[in-house]
Amino acid sequence: MVKIPHRLYLTEDEMPKQWYNMRADMKELPDPMINPATMKPAAEEDLYPVFCKKLAHQEMDNETRYVDIPDEILEMYKIYRPSPLIRAFNLEKALDTPAKIYYKFEGNNTSGSHKLNSAIAQAYYAKDQGLKGLTTETGAGQWGTALAEACSYFGLPLTVFMVKVSYQQKPFRKAVMQTFDAEVIASPSDTTQIGRKILAEDPNTTGSLGCAISEAVEKAVSSEGYRYVLGSVLNQVLLHQSIIGLESKIAMEKLDEYPDVVIGCAGGGSNLGGLIAPFMQDKLTGKADPRIVAVEPASCPSFTRGKYAYDFCDTGKITPMAKMYTLGSGFIPSANHAGGLRYHGMSPILSKLYHDKYMEAVAVEQSKVFEAAVLFAKKETILPAPESAHAIRAAIDEALRCKESGEKKTILFGLTGTGYFDMTAYEAYHEGRMSDYIPTDEELQKGFDSLPQIP
Ligand SMILES: *Cc1c(COP(=O)(O)O)cnc(C)c1O
């Protein structure tokens, strides 16, 4: 009998050398980004003031199926990749389920999440173009940390606008970013015009991702030789994150396995888009038909209660508009603990696939998410990030349904990161202080009212 390992690490040589671009296999493409100045589809050149050239190209490239990963990026990937594919034997036993549960663990690096996969690529291309520095926003802090690591590795200055509520709740995140030489500013701040405007309207605002994006973009376009980078949502980010799914698929093939269901948490959609990439390719090309499930917080339900419409990617309405599932760029979600899932919109690629019924979505409540996180930590000995625990919740629910029905499904989910900077959230859960805020239809309507009118 073949012994099934708990953890399967691919060798360095087995690591993919190319990213995969799902758009090349989509029957219908996502609608193009619109430049708000002209109300016409944005051209690649329109993006050059904001993004560096190679990334602007990746953003617009709907044709190239496989993109070579530059050697410099592969070298840094090898510091922490390939990441392990783990069979959750202990969790299966605890649930008494006939289902097989696998997870791909992306928390094995200092930044503690999958975000480093794209941060390295974005910092590399910026350095390669000879830029002077980068700006970005960070919500929960994982993206800022990942980018700070990557920028320091390639020797690029970085300014991070950190959503104020996280800045206050997670001072140690800031300290980690400073360790990697990043300048960290609480957003909204008085260092930008848009920040000053937002503060004048609401001095007590705890900020939002959309607002921090506006500040970071403003700072980039007004500083010579600077560009802005974003850690999720964009097509280029999903491309970089495809390394997660490509590795998972190779590892599962070695075990003679194929998932019936692939589950991932969805904030802006990058880890999910990356994890599902090669499985979605099988679906799009008719080779296989796994179910694909996005999991989002009930407090910020972009897929399950949002509208599929053109919207700005930021509160300040200065970015190009993208067609996506959105709650409106004016939507500010309640202060739930999964900071990385608090974005108003969703990847245009995933939005299109969801709209065309290639994938499903569920919304889960926070206390149920932490219940799953705690069970998972005890059984698998990894303390999950609150964001990742959304996927755990859905995977557990799927496994419990298998227990009822007796189905022996193979479940694959993405464990995007660790939760060591989220202990105030765990503490609130342990002390019974966690609330499950679900926005009312009236509250969502306010966000929808902020949607731009497209003729
Ligand atoms: C940012 C983050 C997410 C959500 O972002 P996506 O772009 O939707 O993947 C999920 N998990 C962790 C740990 C994160 O840091």
The ligand as an ORCA input file, in Angstrom:
! r2SCAN-3c Opt
* xyz 0 1
  C      -5.333     39.596      1.731
  C      -5.633     38.263      2.233
  C      -6.737     37.549      1.755
  C      -7.738     38.085      0.775
  O      -7.229     38.620     -0.391
  P      -7.530     37.966     -1.804
  O      -6.948     38.916     -2.771
  O      -8.997     37.811     -1.931
  O      -6.829     36.678     -1.822
  C      -6.945     36.283      2.240
  N      -6.140     35.732      3.152
  C      -5.072     36.384      3.637
  C      -4.222     35.736      4.667
  C      -4.777     37.665      3.185
  O      -3.721     38.313      3.655
*
